[in-house]
Amino acid sequence: MEYTIFATLHEEANNGWVWLSQPHWERQIIRIRNRKTHKKVFCE
């Protein structure tokens, strides 16, 4: 699935949270990829 990524608040920048509009799972691994640089980051 593809989602649009928005900036976080400064005080939450180090938390590593991902908020989904329609949560389907209790826990899962999320991969975020930059389309320009193709760099990836994973979070659980």
CHARMM-style PDB file with segment names, atoms N, HN, CA, C and O in Angstrom:
ATOM      1  N   MET     1       0.828  -1.181   0.000  1.00  0.00      PROA
ATOM      2  CA  MET     1       0.000   0.000   0.000  1.00  0.00      PROA
ATOM      3  C   MET     1       0.873   1.244   0.000  1.00  0.00      PROA
ATOM      4  O   MET     1       1.977   1.237   0.544  1.00  0.00      PROA
ATOM      5  N   GLU     2       0.384   2.290  -0.599  1.00  0.00      PROA
ATOM      6  HN  GLU     2      -0.513   2.295  -1.041  1.00  0.00      PROA
ATOM      7  CA  GLU     2       1.116   3.549  -0.603  1.00  0.00      PROA
ATOM      8  C   GLU     2       0.328   4.586   0.169  1.00  0.00      PROA
ATOM      9  O   GLU     2      -0.894   4.672   0.042  1.00  0.00      PROA
ATOM     10  N   TYR     3       1.030   5.375   0.972  1.00  0.00      PROA
ATOM     11  HN  TYR     3       2.023   5.305   1.075  1.00  0.00      PROA
ATOM     12  CA  TYR     3       0.432   6.429   1.763  1.00  0.00      PROA
ATOM     13  C   TYR     3       1.206   7.711   1.549  1.00  0.00      PROA
ATOM     14  O   TYR     3       2.353   7.685   1.102  1.00  0.00      PROA
ATOM     15  N   THR     4       0.593   8.814   1.862  1.00  0.00      PROA
ATOM     16  HN  THR     4      -0.339   8.836   2.225  1.00  0.00      PROA
ATOM     17  CA  THR     4       1.271  10.105   1.833  1.00  0.00      PROA
ATOM     18  C   THR     4       1.894  10.349   3.202  1.00  0.00      PROA
ATOM     19  O   THR     4       1.242  10.155   4.228  1.00  0.00      PROA
ATOM     20  N   ILE     5       3.155  10.773   3.217  1.00  0.00      PROA
ATOM     21  HN  ILE     5       3.685  10.931   2.384  1.00  0.00      PROA
ATOM     22  CA  ILE     5       3.882  11.033   4.454  1.00  0.00      PROA
ATOM     23  C   ILE     5       3.817  12.519   4.767  1.00  0.00      PROA
ATOM     24  O   ILE     5       4.045  13.356   3.893  1.00  0.00      PROA
ATOM     25  N   PHE     6       3.505  12.841   6.014  1.00  0.00      PROA
ATOM     26  HN  PHE     6       3.320  12.161   6.723  1.00  0.00      PROA
ATOM     27  CA  PHE     6       3.466  14.224   6.471  1.00  0.00      PROA
ATOM     28  C   PHE     6       4.511  14.425   7.554  1.00  0.00      PROA
ATOM     29  O   PHE     6       4.901  13.475   8.233  1.00  0.00      PROA
ATOM     30  N   ALA     7       4.958  15.649   7.713  1.00  0.00      PROA
ATOM     31  HN  ALA     7       4.641  16.420   7.161  1.00  0.00      PROA
ATOM     32  CA  ALA     7       5.948  15.974   8.739  1.00  0.00      PROA
ATOM     33  C   ALA     7       5.341  15.815  10.129  1.00  0.00      PROA
ATOM     34  O   ALA     7       4.132  15.960  10.315  1.00  0.00      PROA
ATOM     35  N   THR     8       6.191  15.517  11.091  1.00  0.00      PROA
ATOM     36  HN  THR     8       7.172  15.399  10.941  1.00  0.00      PROA
ATOM     37  CA  THR     8       5.759  15.359  12.475  1.00  0.00      PROA
ATOM     38  C   THR     8       6.018  16.633  13.267  1.00  0.00      PROA
ATOM     39  O   THR     8       6.706  17.540  12.799  1.00  0.00      PROA
ATOM     40  N   LEU     9       5.467  16.689  14.449  1.00  0.00      PROA
ATOM     41  HN  LEU     9       4.908  15.952  14.829  1.00  0.00      PROA
ATOM     42  CA  LEU     9       5.777  17.781  15.353  1.00  0.00      PROA
ATOM     43  C   LEU     9       7.200  17.608  15.863  1.00  0.00      PROA
ATOM     44  O   LEU     9       7.686  16.482  15.974  1.00  0.00      PROA
ATOM     45  N   HSD    10       7.863  18.698  16.171  1.00  0.00      PROA
ATOM     46  HN  HSD    10       7.469  19.612  16.082  1.00  0.00      PROA
ATOM     47  CA  HSD    10       9.253  18.640  16.608  1.00  0.00      PROA
ATOM     48  C   HSD    10       9.424  17.751  17.837  1.00  0.00      PROA
ATOM     49  O   HSD    10      10.383  16.984  17.909  1.00  0.00      PROA
ATOM     50  N   GLU    11       8.511  17.840  18.804  1.00  0.00      PROA
ATOM     51  HN  GLU    11       7.731  18.464  18.746  1.00  0.00      PROA
ATOM     52  CA  GLU    11       8.659  17.062  20.041  1.00  0.00      PROA
ATOM     53  C   GLU    11       8.412  15.569  19.840  1.00  0.00      PROA
ATOM     54  O   GLU    11       8.728  14.781  20.731  1.00  0.00      PROA
ATOM     55  N   GLU    12       7.859  15.156  18.705  1.00  0.00      PROA
ATOM     56  HN  GLU    12       7.602  15.796  17.981  1.00  0.00      PROA
ATOM     57  CA  GLU    12       7.618  13.741  18.437  1.00  0.00      PROA
ATOM     58  C   GLU    12       8.585  13.158  17.406  1.00  0.00      PROA
ATOM     59  O   GLU    12       8.424  12.006  17.003  1.00  0.00      PROA
ATOM     60  N   ALA    13       9.568  13.914  16.978  1.00  0.00      PROA
ATOM     61  HN  ALA    13       9.699  14.850  17.305  1.00  0.00      PROA
ATOM     62  CA  ALA    13      10.438  13.496  15.877  1.00  0.00      PROA
ATOM     63  C   ALA    13      11.277  12.265  16.198  1.00  0.00      PROA
ATOM     64  O   ALA    13      11.609  11.514  15.281  1.00  0.00      PROA
ATOM     65  N   ASN    14      11.629  12.030  17.443  1.00  0.00      PROA
ATOM     66  HN  ASN    14      11.359  12.641  18.188  1.00  0.00      PROA
ATOM     67  CA  ASN    14      12.489  10.900  17.801  1.00  0.00      PROA
ATOM     68  C   ASN    14      11.725   9.663  18.249  1.00  0.00      PROA
ATOM     69  O   ASN    14      12.348   8.677  18.642  1.00  0.00      PROA
ATOM     70  N   ASN    15      10.409   9.680  18.202  1.00  0.00      PROA
ATOM     71  HN  ASN    15       9.903  10.481  17.882  1.00  0.00      PROA
ATOM     72  CA  ASN    15       9.617   8.564  18.708  1.00  0.00      PROA
ATOM     73  C   ASN    15       9.512   7.388  17.741  1.00  0.00      PROA
ATOM     74  O   ASN    15       9.319   6.256  18.185  1.00  0.00      PROA
ATOM     75  N   GLY    16       9.633   7.616  16.444  1.00  0.00      PROA
ATOM     76  HN  GLY    16       9.790   8.536  16.083  1.00  0.00      PROA
ATOM     77  CA  GLY    16       9.537   6.532  15.471  1.00  0.00      PROA
ATOM     78  C   GLY    16       8.129   6.002  15.293  1.00  0.00      PROA
ATOM     79  O   GLY    16       7.951   4.824  14.983  1.00  0.00      PROA
ATOM     80  N   TRP    17       7.142   6.830  15.480  1.00  0.00      PROA
ATOM     81  HN  TRP    17       7.287   7.787  15.732  1.00  0.00      PROA
ATOM     82  CA  TRP    17       5.750   6.401  15.346  1.00  0.00      PROA
ATOM     83  C   TRP    17       5.273   6.592  13.923  1.00  0.00      PROA
ATOM     84  O   TRP    17       5.694   7.519  13.232  1.00  0.00      PROA
ATOM     85  N   VAL    18       4.387   5.705  13.491  1.00  0.00      PROA
ATOM     86  HN  VAL    18       4.045   4.952  14.053  1.00  0.00      PROA
ATOM     87  CA  VAL    18       3.706   5.831  12.209  1.00  0.00      PROA
ATOM     88  C   VAL    18       2.216   5.728  12.506  1.00  0.00      PROA
ATOM     89  O   VAL    18       1.760   4.751  13.100  1.00  0.00      PROA
ATOM     90  N   TRP    19       1.468   6.731  12.093  1.00  0.00      PROA
ATOM     91  HN  TRP    19       1.838   7.525  11.610  1.00  0.00      PROA
ATOM     92  CA  TRP    19       0.024   6.740  12.312  1.00  0.00      PROA
ATOM     93  C   TRP    19      -0.667   6.428  10.999  1.00  0.00      PROA
ATOM     94  O   TRP    19      -0.419   7.095   9.994  1.00  0.00      PROA
ATOM     95  N   LEU    20      -1.527   5.430  10.995  1.00  0.00      PROA
ATOM     96  HN  LEU    20      -1.728   4.889  11.811  1.00  0.00      PROA
ATOM     97  CA  LEU    20      -2.278   5.064   9.802  1.00  0.00      PROA
ATOM     98  C   LEU    20      -3.730   5.503   9.962  1.00  0.00      PROA
ATOM     99  O   LEU    20      -4.278   5.466  11.064  1.00  0.00      PROA
ATOM    100  N   SER    21      -4.347   5.915   8.864  1.00  0.00      PROA
ATOM    101  HN  SER    21      -3.902   5.945   7.969  1.00  0.00      PROA
ATOM    102  CA  SER    21      -5.731   6.363   8.936  1.00  0.00      PROA
ATOM    103  C   SER    21      -6.697   5.195   9.143  1.00  0.00      PROA
ATOM    104  O   SER    21      -7.778   5.376   9.704  1.00  0.00      PROA
ATOM    105  N   GLN    22      -6.315   4.008   8.695  1.00  0.00      PROA
ATOM    106  HN  GLN    22      -5.437   3.861   8.240  1.00  0.00      PROA
ATOM    107  CA  GLN    22      -7.158   2.828   8.851  1.00  0.00      PROA
ATOM    108  C   GLN    22      -6.328   1.679   9.424  1.00  0.00      PROA
ATOM    109  O   GLN    22      -5.832   0.845   8.667  1.00  0.00      PROA
ATOM    110  N   PRO    23      -6.170   1.622  10.731  1.00  0.00      PROA
ATOM    111  CA  PRO    23      -5.344   0.543  11.305  1.00  0.00      PROA
ATOM    112  C   PRO    23      -6.008  -0.832  11.118  1.00  0.00      PROA
ATOM    113  O   PRO    23      -7.152  -1.046  11.519  1.00  0.00      PROA
ATOM    114  N   HSD    24      -5.266  -1.743  10.507  1.00  0.00      PROA
ATOM    115  HN  HSD    24      -4.337  -1.569  10.182  1.00  0.00      PROA
ATOM    116  CA  HSD    24      -5.762  -3.094  10.287  1.00  0.00      PROA
ATOM    117  C   HSD    24      -5.043  -4.111  11.164  1.00  0.00      PROA
ATOM    118  O   HSD    24      -5.507  -5.242  11.312  1.00  0.00      PROA
ATOM    119  N   TRP    25      -3.930  -3.722  11.737  1.00  0.00      PROA
ATOM    120  HN  TRP    25      -3.553  -2.804  11.617  1.00  0.00      PROA
ATOM    121  CA  TRP    25      -3.104  -4.666  12.475  1.00  0.00      PROA
ATOM    122  C   TRP    25      -2.701  -4.053  13.801  1.00  0.00      PROA
ATOM    123  O   TRP    25      -2.632  -2.832  13.942  1.00  0.00      PROA
ATOM    124  N   GLU    26      -2.437  -4.912  14.767  1.00  0.00      PROA
ATOM    125  HN  GLU    26      -2.493  -5.903  14.652  1.00  0.00      PROA
ATOM    126  CA  GLU    26      -1.954  -4.417  16.049  1.00  0.00      PROA
ATOM    127  C   GLU    26      -0.489  -4.023  15.962  1.00  0.00      PROA
ATOM    128  O   GLU    26      -0.107  -2.967  16.465  1.00  0.00      PROA
ATOM    129  N   ARG    27       0.341  -4.851  15.331  1.00  0.00      PROA
ATOM    130  HN  ARG    27       0.031  -5.709  14.922  1.00  0.00      PROA
ATOM    131  CA  ARG    27       1.768  -4.568  15.149  1.00  0.00      PROA
ATOM    132  C   ARG    27       2.209  -5.057  13.790  1.00  0.00      PROA
ATOM    133  O   ARG    27       1.777  -6.109  13.320  1.00  0.00      PROA
ATOM    134  N   GLN    28       3.061  -4.291  13.175  1.00  0.00      PROA
ATOM    135  HN  GLN    28       3.412  -3.436  13.557  1.00  0.00      PROA
ATOM    136  CA  GLN    28       3.664  -4.729  11.921  1.00  0.00      PROA
ATOM    137  C   GLN    28       4.869  -3.855  11.622  1.00  0.00      PROA
ATOM    138  O   GLN    28       5.061  -2.814  12.251  1.00  0.00      PROA
ATOM    139  N   ILE    29       5.672  -4.274  10.669  1.00  0.00      PROA
ATOM    140  HN  ILE    29       5.516  -5.119  10.157  1.00  0.00      PROA
ATOM    141  CA  ILE    29       6.852  -3.515  10.264  1.00  0.00      PROA
ATOM    142  C   ILE    29       6.478  -2.644   9.075  1.00  0.00      PROA
ATOM    143  O   ILE    29       5.913  -3.129   8.095  1.00  0.00      PROA
ATOM    144  N   ILE    30       6.794  -1.359   9.162  1.00  0.00      PROA
ATOM    145  HN  ILE    30       7.253  -0.964   9.958  1.00  0.00      PROA
ATOM    146  CA  ILE    30       6.488  -0.387   8.120  1.00  0.00      PROA
ATOM    147  C   ILE    30       7.792   0.028   7.450  1.00  0.00      PROA
ATOM    148  O   ILE    30       8.772   0.325   8.132  1.00  0.00      PROA
ATOM    149  N   ARG    31       7.811   0.050   6.121  1.00  0.00      PROA
ATOM    150  HN  ARG    31       7.015  -0.191   5.566  1.00  0.00      PROA
ATOM    151  CA  ARG    31       8.966   0.540   5.369  1.00  0.00      PROA
ATOM    152  C   ARG    31       8.580   1.868   4.733  1.00  0.00      PROA
ATOM    153  O   ARG    31       7.558   1.963   4.053  1.00  0.00      PROA
ATOM    154  N   ILE    32       9.400   2.895   4.956  1.00  0.00      PROA
ATOM    155  HN  ILE    32      10.230   2.817   5.508  1.00  0.00      PROA
ATOM    156  CA  ILE    32       9.202   4.204   4.346  1.00  0.00      PROA
ATOM    157  C   ILE    32      10.370   4.435   3.401  1.00  0.00      PROA
ATOM    158  O   ILE    32      11.529   4.361   3.809  1.00  0.00      PROA
ATOM    159  N   ARG    33      10.063   4.716   2.131  1.00  0.00      PROA
ATOM    160  HN  ARG    33       9.122   4.775   1.799  1.00  0.00      PROA
ATOM    161  CA  ARG    33      11.103   4.895   1.112  1.00  0.00      PROA
ATOM    162  C   ARG    33      10.984   6.282   0.503  1.00  0.00      PROA
ATOM    163  O   ARG    33       9.893   6.732   0.155  1.00  0.00      PROA
ATOM    164  N   ASN    34      12.124   6.951   0.380  1.00  0.00      PROA
ATOM    165  HN  ASN    34      13.010   6.586   0.663  1.00  0.00      PROA
ATOM    166  CA  ASN    34      12.182   8.241  -0.298  1.00  0.00      PROA
ATOM    167  C   ASN    34      12.231   7.975  -1.794  1.00  0.00      PROA
ATOM    168  O   ASN    34      13.135   7.287  -2.268  1.00  0.00      PROA
ATOM    169  N   ARG    35      11.277   8.506  -2.541  1.00  0.00      PROA
ATOM    170  HN  ARG    35      10.543   9.065  -2.156  1.00  0.00      PROA
ATOM    171  CA  ARG    35      11.210   8.237  -3.979  1.00  0.00      PROA
ATOM    172  C   ARG    35      12.374   8.838  -4.754  1.00  0.00      PROA
ATOM    173  O   ARG    35      12.769   8.300  -5.787  1.00  0.00      PROA
ATOM    174  N   LYS    36      12.926   9.939  -4.274  1.00  0.00      PROA
ATOM    175  HN  LYS    36      12.605  10.377  -3.434  1.00  0.00      PROA
ATOM    176  CA  LYS    36      14.024  10.586  -4.997  1.00  0.00      PROA
ATOM    177  C   LYS    36      15.356   9.886  -4.756  1.00  0.00      PROA
ATOM    178  O   LYS    36      16.090   9.613  -5.706  1.00  0.00      PROA
ATOM    179  N   THR    37      15.674   9.595  -3.504  1.00  0.00      PROA
ATOM    180  HN  THR    37      15.077   9.818  -2.733  1.00  0.00      PROA
ATOM    181  CA  THR    37      16.976   9.013  -3.172  1.00  0.00      PROA
ATOM    182  C   THR    37      16.930   7.497  -3.025  1.00  0.00      PROA
ATOM    183  O   THR    37      17.975   6.848  -2.986  1.00  0.00      PROA
ATOM    184  N   HSD    38      15.734   6.930  -2.944  1.00  0.00      PROA
ATOM    185  HN  HSD    38      14.885   7.458  -2.977  1.00  0.00      PROA
ATOM    186  CA  HSD    38      15.516   5.493  -2.750  1.00  0.00      PROA
ATOM    187  C   HSD    38      16.048   4.990  -1.408  1.00  0.00      PROA
ATOM    188  O   HSD    38      16.203   3.784  -1.221  1.00  0.00      PROA
ATOM    189  N   LYS    39      16.329   5.898  -0.474  1.00  0.00      PROA
ATOM    190  HN  LYS    39      16.203   6.879  -0.626  1.00  0.00      PROA
ATOM    191  CA  LYS    39      16.732   5.477   0.862  1.00  0.00      PROA
ATOM    192  C   LYS    39      15.494   4.990   1.614  1.00  0.00      PROA
ATOM    193  O   LYS    39      14.389   5.488   1.402  1.00  0.00      PROA
ATOM    194  N   LYS    40      15.696   4.007   2.499  1.00  0.00      PROA
ATOM    195  HN  LYS    40      16.594   3.602   2.672  1.00  0.00      PROA
ATOM    196  CA  LYS    40      14.583   3.388   3.216  1.00  0.00      PROA
ATOM    197  C   LYS    40      14.821   3.461   4.720  1.00  0.00      PROA
ATOM    198  O   LYS    40      15.959   3.503   5.186  1.00  0.00      PROA
ATOM    199  N   VAL    41      13.731   3.476   5.459  1.00  0.00      PROA
ATOM    200  HN  VAL    41      12.806   3.443   5.081  1.00  0.00      PROA
ATOM    201  CA  VAL    41      13.776   3.372   6.904  1.00  0.00      PROA
ATOM    202  C   VAL    41      12.650   2.409   7.306  1.00  0.00      PROA
ATOM    203  O   VAL    41      11.577   2.414   6.703  1.00  0.00      PROA
ATOM    204  N   PHE    42      12.903   1.589   8.323  1.00  0.00      PROA
ATOM    205  HN  PHE    42      13.775   1.584   8.813  1.00  0.00      PROA
ATOM    206  CA  PHE    42      11.922   0.631   8.803  1.00  0.00      PROA
ATOM    207  C   PHE    42      11.565   0.971  10.247  1.00  0.00      PROA
ATOM    208  O   PHE    42      12.418   1.398  11.026  1.00  0.00      PROA
ATOM    209  N   CYS    43      10.307   0.777  10.589  1.00  0.00      PROA
ATOM    210  HN  CYS    43       9.615   0.430   9.957  1.00  0.00      PROA
ATOM    211  CA  CYS    43       9.909   0.921  11.995  1.00  0.00      PROA
ATOM    212  C   CYS    43       8.818  -0.106  12.288  1.00  0.00      PROA
ATOM    213  O   CYS    43       8.139  -0.591  11.383  1.00  0.00      PROA
ATOM    214  N   GLU    44       8.667  -0.423  13.567  1.00  0.00      PROA
ATOM    215  HN  GLU    44       9.219  -0.029  14.302  1.00  0.00      PROA
ATOM    216  CA  GLU    44       7.694  -1.443  13.968  1.00  0.00      PROA
ATOM    217  C   GLU    44       6.581  -0.786  14.734  1.00  0.00      PROA
ATOM    218  OT1 GLU    44       5.649  -1.462  15.169  1.00  0.00      PROA
TER     219      GLU     44
END
